[in-house]
Amino acid sequence: MMKTMTLIAKGTLRAWRFAAGMLLLAGAAALLFWYQPVQALDIRPICETCRRYTDKSPSRVMAYIEIGRHVKRLDACSLFCLVEMLEDQEYEPTFIYVTDYATFDTDEQMPLDALKAWYVYDCETGDEEKSNCPYVYAFASEATAREYQDDLGGEVLDWEDTLARITELTDEWEPEPVGHHHTPLKHPRTKKDDQ
Protein backbone atom coordinates (compact mmCIF):
# COMPACT_ATOMS: atom_id res chain seq x y z
CA MET A 1 0.00 0.00 0.00
CA MET A 2 2.81 2.36 0.86
CA LYS A 3 4.53 1.48 -2.37
CA THR A 4 1.36 2.24 -4.30
CA MET A 5 1.00 5.62 -2.64
CA THR A 6 4.63 6.45 -3.40
CA LEU A 7 4.06 5.60 -7.08
CA ILE A 8 0.91 7.74 -7.15
CA ALA A 9 2.78 10.64 -5.50
CA LYS A 10 5.64 10.32 -8.01
CA GLY A 11 3.16 10.21 -10.87
CA THR A 12 1.32 13.26 -9.56
CA LEU A 13 4.61 15.13 -9.16
CA ARG A 14 5.59 14.26 -12.73
CA ALA A 15 2.18 15.42 -13.96
CA TRP A 16 2.57 18.74 -12.11
CA ARG A 17 6.07 19.23 -13.50
CA PHE A 18 4.83 18.44 -16.99
CA ALA A 19 1.89 20.88 -16.61
CA ALA A 20 4.17 23.61 -15.25
CA GLY A 21 6.62 23.08 -18.13
CA MET A 22 3.80 23.29 -20.68
CA LEU A 23 2.46 26.50 -19.08
CA LEU A 24 5.94 28.01 -19.14
CA LEU A 25 6.36 27.03 -22.79
CA ALA A 26 2.93 28.43 -23.69
CA GLY A 27 3.71 31.69 -21.88
CA ALA A 28 7.03 32.06 -23.71
CA ALA A 29 5.33 31.38 -27.04
CA ALA A 30 2.65 33.97 -26.27
CA LEU A 31 5.30 36.57 -25.39
CA LEU A 32 7.15 35.91 -28.63
CA PHE A 33 3.93 36.11 -30.62
CA TRP A 34 2.78 39.44 -29.10
CA TYR A 35 6.21 41.03 -28.66
CA GLN A 36 6.82 43.99 -30.94
CA PRO A 37 10.35 45.37 -31.03
CA VAL A 38 10.90 49.04 -30.25
CA GLN A 39 12.08 49.66 -33.83
CA ALA A 40 8.54 48.98 -35.08
CA LEU A 41 7.10 51.93 -33.15
CA ASP A 42 6.50 55.05 -35.23
CA ILE A 43 7.82 58.00 -33.23
CA ARG A 44 7.95 60.56 -36.02
CA PRO A 45 6.88 64.12 -35.16
CA ILE A 46 3.19 64.87 -35.72
CA CYS A 47 1.48 68.19 -36.38
CA GLU A 48 -0.69 68.92 -33.34
CA THR A 49 -3.29 70.72 -35.44
CA CYS A 50 -4.02 68.35 -38.33
CA ARG A 51 -2.22 65.14 -37.17
CA ARG A 52 0.00 64.80 -40.29
CA TYR A 53 3.59 63.60 -39.99
CA THR A 54 5.82 66.65 -40.20
CA ASP A 55 9.17 65.04 -41.03
CA LYS A 56 8.22 64.59 -44.70
CA SER A 57 6.41 67.91 -45.14
CA PRO A 58 8.07 70.38 -47.54
CA SER A 59 6.54 73.23 -45.52
CA ARG A 60 7.50 71.93 -42.05
CA VAL A 61 7.74 74.51 -39.28
CA MET A 62 9.37 74.11 -35.86
CA ALA A 63 8.78 76.70 -33.16
CA TYR A 64 10.56 76.81 -29.82
CA ILE A 65 8.85 78.35 -26.81
CA GLU A 66 10.71 79.10 -23.57
CA ILE A 67 8.62 78.40 -20.49
CA GLY A 68 10.72 79.24 -17.47
CA ARG A 69 13.79 76.99 -17.63
CA HIS A 70 12.15 74.64 -20.13
CA VAL A 71 11.91 74.80 -23.91
CA LYS A 72 8.88 73.36 -25.68
CA ARG A 73 9.07 72.48 -29.37
CA LEU A 74 6.00 72.75 -31.57
CA ASP A 75 6.05 70.79 -34.82
CA ALA A 76 3.68 71.84 -37.58
CA CYS A 77 3.22 70.69 -41.16
CA SER A 78 2.65 74.29 -42.33
CA LEU A 79 2.63 77.89 -41.19
CA PHE A 80 -1.17 77.74 -41.14
CA CYS A 81 -1.12 74.93 -38.57
CA LEU A 82 1.55 76.70 -36.50
CA VAL A 83 -0.54 79.86 -36.25
CA GLU A 84 -3.51 77.72 -35.18
CA MET A 85 -1.33 76.08 -32.49
CA LEU A 86 0.01 79.39 -31.22
CA GLU A 87 -3.52 80.61 -30.51
CA ASP A 88 -3.61 78.12 -27.61
CA GLN A 89 -0.14 78.95 -26.25
CA GLU A 90 0.43 81.32 -23.38
CA TYR A 91 3.94 82.29 -24.54
CA GLU A 92 5.32 83.59 -27.85
CA PRO A 93 7.91 81.48 -29.70
CA THR A 94 11.56 82.36 -29.20
CA PHE A 95 12.71 80.76 -32.47
CA ILE A 96 10.81 79.63 -35.56
CA TYR A 97 12.49 77.49 -38.22
CA VAL A 98 11.05 76.54 -41.61
CA THR A 99 12.15 73.96 -44.16
CA ASP A 100 14.03 75.34 -47.16
CA TYR A 101 11.97 74.08 -50.12
CA ALA A 102 14.98 74.31 -52.47
CA THR A 103 16.94 71.79 -50.36
CA PHE A 104 13.96 69.72 -49.15
CA ASP A 105 14.50 65.95 -49.26
CA THR A 106 18.19 66.26 -50.17
CA ASP A 107 21.38 65.64 -48.21
CA GLU A 108 21.85 69.42 -47.92
CA GLN A 109 18.44 70.04 -46.30
CA MET A 110 18.73 72.89 -43.83
CA PRO A 111 16.22 74.72 -41.64
CA LEU A 112 15.89 78.46 -42.17
CA ASP A 113 15.17 81.23 -39.71
CA ALA A 114 11.51 81.96 -40.50
CA LEU A 115 11.90 85.69 -39.99
CA LYS A 116 14.67 85.93 -42.62
CA ALA A 117 13.16 83.53 -45.18
CA TRP A 118 11.19 84.42 -48.30
CA TYR A 119 7.98 82.57 -49.13
CA VAL A 120 5.99 81.52 -52.15
CA TYR A 121 2.47 81.95 -50.80
CA ASP A 122 -0.66 80.09 -51.98
CA CYS A 123 1.10 77.77 -54.42
CA GLU A 124 -0.96 76.01 -57.05
CA THR A 125 0.86 72.71 -56.42
CA GLY A 126 1.22 70.82 -53.17
CA ASP A 127 0.78 67.44 -51.52
CA GLU A 128 -2.32 67.42 -49.35
CA GLU A 129 -1.10 64.31 -47.53
CA LYS A 130 1.98 66.19 -46.26
CA SER A 131 0.85 69.76 -45.69
CA ASN A 132 -2.17 71.91 -44.97
CA CYS A 133 -3.30 74.61 -47.36
CA PRO A 134 -2.63 77.30 -48.32
CA TYR A 135 0.61 75.80 -49.59
CA VAL A 136 3.43 78.10 -48.49
CA TYR A 137 7.06 77.18 -49.19
CA ALA A 138 10.10 78.90 -47.68
CA PHE A 139 13.33 79.86 -49.43
CA ALA A 140 16.67 81.27 -48.29
CA SER A 141 16.53 84.26 -50.65
CA GLU A 142 14.03 86.28 -52.64
CA ALA A 143 15.83 85.33 -55.88
CA THR A 144 15.43 81.60 -55.18
CA ALA A 145 11.77 82.08 -54.30
CA ARG A 146 11.18 83.88 -57.61
CA GLU A 147 12.88 81.04 -59.53
CA TYR A 148 10.51 78.49 -57.99
CA GLN A 149 7.47 80.75 -58.36
CA ASP A 150 7.20 79.89 -62.08
CA ASP A 151 6.69 76.20 -61.25
CA LEU A 152 4.71 76.59 -58.03
CA GLY A 153 2.48 79.54 -58.80
CA GLY A 154 1.47 81.88 -55.99
CA GLU A 155 3.23 85.05 -54.98
CA VAL A 156 6.56 85.85 -53.32
CA LEU A 157 6.26 87.46 -49.87
CA ASP A 158 8.51 88.21 -46.91
CA TRP A 159 7.85 86.94 -43.36
CA GLU A 160 5.68 89.85 -42.23
CA ASP A 161 3.32 89.69 -45.22
CA THR A 162 3.12 85.89 -45.11
CA LEU A 163 2.32 85.87 -41.40
CA ALA A 164 -0.29 88.62 -41.83
CA ARG A 165 -2.12 86.68 -44.55
CA ILE A 166 -2.04 83.38 -42.67
CA THR A 167 -3.20 85.03 -39.43
CA GLU A 168 -6.10 86.57 -41.33
CA LEU A 169 -7.00 83.13 -42.68
CA THR A 170 -6.84 81.39 -39.31
CA ASP A 171 -9.20 83.99 -37.87
CA GLU A 172 -11.79 83.21 -40.56
CA TRP A 173 -11.42 79.49 -41.39
CA GLU A 174 -10.74 76.22 -39.64
CA PRO A 175 -8.00 73.92 -41.04
CA GLU A 176 -9.45 71.34 -43.39
CA PRO A 177 -9.06 67.65 -42.51
CA VAL A 178 -6.41 65.41 -44.07
CA GLY A 179 -7.38 64.43 -47.60
CA HIS A 180 -9.01 67.72 -48.57
CA HIS A 181 -8.83 69.07 -52.10
CA HIS A 182 -6.71 72.22 -52.33
CA THR A 183 -7.92 75.15 -54.35
CA PRO A 184 -6.00 78.41 -54.48
CA LEU A 185 -7.25 81.27 -52.34
CA LYS A 186 -8.51 83.04 -55.45
CA HIS A 187 -11.44 80.59 -55.50
CA PRO A 188 -14.30 80.90 -52.98
CA ARG A 189 -14.16 78.94 -49.74
CA THR A 190 -16.73 78.41 -47.04
CA LYS A 191 -16.47 80.29 -43.79
CA LYS A 192 -17.13 78.75 -40.39
CA ASP A 193 -20.50 80.51 -40.24
CA ASP A 194 -21.65 79.01 -43.56
CA GLN A 195 -21.15 75.39 -42.50
Wavefront OBJ file of the C-alpha trace (Angstrom):
o trace
v 0.000 0.000 0.000
v 2.806 2.358 0.864
v 4.527 1.476 -2.366
v 1.356 2.242 -4.301
v 0.997 5.625 -2.638
v 4.634 6.447 -3.397
v 4.061 5.595 -7.077
v 0.909 7.743 -7.148
v 2.781 10.644 -5.501
v 5.643 10.320 -8.007
v 3.159 10.206 -10.867
v 1.317 13.261 -9.564
v 4.613 15.128 -9.164
v 5.586 14.259 -12.731
v 2.178 15.419 -13.957
v 2.565 18.735 -12.110
v 6.074 19.225 -13.498
v 4.828 18.438 -16.987
v 1.895 20.877 -16.609
v 4.171 23.612 -15.245
v 6.618 23.084 -18.128
v 3.803 23.285 -20.676
v 2.459 26.502 -19.084
v 5.944 28.012 -19.140
v 6.356 27.026 -22.788
v 2.927 28.434 -23.692
v 3.714 31.691 -21.877
v 7.027 32.057 -23.714
v 5.325 31.376 -27.044
v 2.648 33.970 -26.270
v 5.299 36.565 -25.391
v 7.154 35.912 -28.631
v 3.926 36.109 -30.616
v 2.782 39.442 -29.101
v 6.207 41.029 -28.660
v 6.822 43.992 -30.944
v 10.348 45.366 -31.030
v 10.900 49.040 -30.253
v 12.076 49.658 -33.827
v 8.539 48.978 -35.083
v 7.096 51.935 -33.155
v 6.501 55.053 -35.227
v 7.823 57.999 -33.232
v 7.951 60.561 -36.022
v 6.877 64.124 -35.156
v 3.189 64.869 -35.717
v 1.480 68.191 -36.378
v -0.686 68.920 -33.341
v -3.293 70.723 -35.440
v -4.020 68.345 -38.331
v -2.218 65.136 -37.171
v -0.005 64.798 -40.293
v 3.585 63.596 -39.985
v 5.821 66.650 -40.200
v 9.169 65.039 -41.033
v 8.220 64.594 -44.698
v 6.410 67.907 -45.137
v 8.072 70.376 -47.539
v 6.537 73.227 -45.524
v 7.496 71.932 -42.050
v 7.743 74.510 -39.278
v 9.373 74.107 -35.860
v 8.779 76.702 -33.157
v 10.564 76.810 -29.823
v 8.849 78.348 -26.808
v 10.710 79.098 -23.573
v 8.622 78.398 -20.485
v 10.724 79.241 -17.465
v 13.788 76.989 -17.626
v 12.153 74.643 -20.130
v 11.912 74.795 -23.910
v 8.884 73.363 -25.678
v 9.074 72.479 -29.370
v 5.998 72.749 -31.566
v 6.053 70.786 -34.823
v 3.678 71.843 -37.584
v 3.221 70.685 -41.164
v 2.649 74.286 -42.331
v 2.627 77.894 -41.188
v -1.169 77.735 -41.144
v -1.121 74.926 -38.569
v 1.550 76.701 -36.503
v -0.542 79.859 -36.249
v -3.513 77.717 -35.176
v -1.330 76.081 -32.486
v 0.010 79.394 -31.218
v -3.521 80.613 -30.511
v -3.615 78.122 -27.612
v -0.136 78.951 -26.252
v 0.431 81.323 -23.377
v 3.943 82.290 -24.541
v 5.320 83.591 -27.851
v 7.913 81.478 -29.704
v 11.560 82.364 -29.200
v 12.709 80.764 -32.466
v 10.814 79.625 -35.563
v 12.487 77.495 -38.222
v 11.049 76.536 -41.607
v 12.146 73.960 -44.165
v 14.029 75.335 -47.158
v 11.975 74.080 -50.116
v 14.979 74.314 -52.467
v 16.942 71.791 -50.357
v 13.964 69.718 -49.149
v 14.496 65.952 -49.264
v 18.188 66.260 -50.171
v 21.382 65.641 -48.213
v 21.852 69.418 -47.924
v 18.442 70.037 -46.298
v 18.733 72.894 -43.827
v 16.225 74.721 -41.636
v 15.886 78.462 -42.167
v 15.170 81.231 -39.707
v 11.513 81.957 -40.495
v 11.900 85.694 -39.992
v 14.667 85.931 -42.618
v 13.157 83.532 -45.180
v 11.190 84.417 -48.304
v 7.976 82.574 -49.129
v 5.989 81.524 -52.155
v 2.473 81.951 -50.798
v -0.660 80.090 -51.983
v 1.098 77.769 -54.424
v -0.959 76.007 -57.053
v 0.865 72.713 -56.423
v 1.218 70.821 -53.170
v 0.777 67.438 -51.522
v -2.325 67.420 -49.355
v -1.101 64.311 -47.527
v 1.982 66.187 -46.265
v 0.847 69.761 -45.686
v -2.167 71.909 -44.966
v -3.302 74.609 -47.362
v -2.628 77.302 -48.316
v 0.609 75.803 -49.587
v 3.431 78.099 -48.494
v 7.055 77.179 -49.188
v 10.097 78.902 -47.683
v 13.330 79.856 -49.434
v 16.669 81.271 -48.288
v 16.528 84.259 -50.654
v 14.029 86.278 -52.643
v 15.827 85.329 -55.882
v 15.429 81.600 -55.177
v 11.767 82.084 -54.300
v 11.180 83.877 -57.609
v 12.884 81.041 -59.530
v 10.511 78.488 -57.991
v 7.472 80.747 -58.360
v 7.204 79.888 -62.077
v 6.693 76.200 -61.254
v 4.707 76.589 -58.028
v 2.477 79.543 -58.799
v 1.469 81.878 -55.992
v 3.230 85.051 -54.983
v 6.559 85.847 -53.324
v 6.261 87.459 -49.866
v 8.508 88.208 -46.913
v 7.846 86.939 -43.360
v 5.681 89.854 -42.231
v 3.323 89.694 -45.222
v 3.116 85.888 -45.114
v 2.322 85.875 -41.400
v -0.294 88.616 -41.828
v -2.115 86.676 -44.551
v -2.043 83.383 -42.665
v -3.202 85.035 -39.429
v -6.105 86.571 -41.333
v -7.004 83.129 -42.679
v -6.844 81.390 -39.312
v -9.198 83.987 -37.865
v -11.787 83.206 -40.563
v -11.423 79.491 -41.390
v -10.735 76.218 -39.638
v -8.000 73.921 -41.036
v -9.448 71.337 -43.390
v -9.062 67.646 -42.509
v -6.414 65.410 -44.071
v -7.385 64.427 -47.603
v -9.012 67.718 -48.570
v -8.826 69.070 -52.096
v -6.715 72.220 -52.326
v -7.921 75.147 -54.353
v -6.004 78.415 -54.476
v -7.247 81.272 -52.343
v -8.514 83.044 -55.448
v -11.439 80.595 -55.495
v -14.297 80.902 -52.982
v -14.162 78.942 -49.738
v -16.726 78.413 -47.039
v -16.474 80.295 -43.794
v -17.133 78.748 -40.387
v -20.502 80.508 -40.236
v -21.648 79.006 -43.563
v -21.149 75.392 -42.504
l 1 2 3 4 5 6 7 8 9 10 11 12 13 14 15 16 17 18 19 20 21 22 23 24 25 26 27 28 29 30 31 32 33 34 35 36 37 38 39 40 41 42 43 44 45 46 47 48 49 50 51 52 53 54 55 56 57 58 59 60 61 62 63 64 65 66 67 68 69 70 71 72 73 74 75 76 77 78 79 80 81 82 83 84 85 86 87 88 89 90 91 92 93 94 95 96 97 98 99 100 101 102 103 104 105 106 107 108 109 110 111 112 113 114 115 116 117 118 119 120 121 122 123 124 125 126 127 128 129 130 131 132 133 134 135 136 137 138 139 140 141 142 143 144 145 146 147 148 149 150 151 152 153 154 155 156 157 158 159 160 161 162 163 164 165 166 167 168 169 170 171 172 173 174 175 176 177 178 179 180 181 182 183 184 185 186 187 188 189 190 191 192 193 194 195
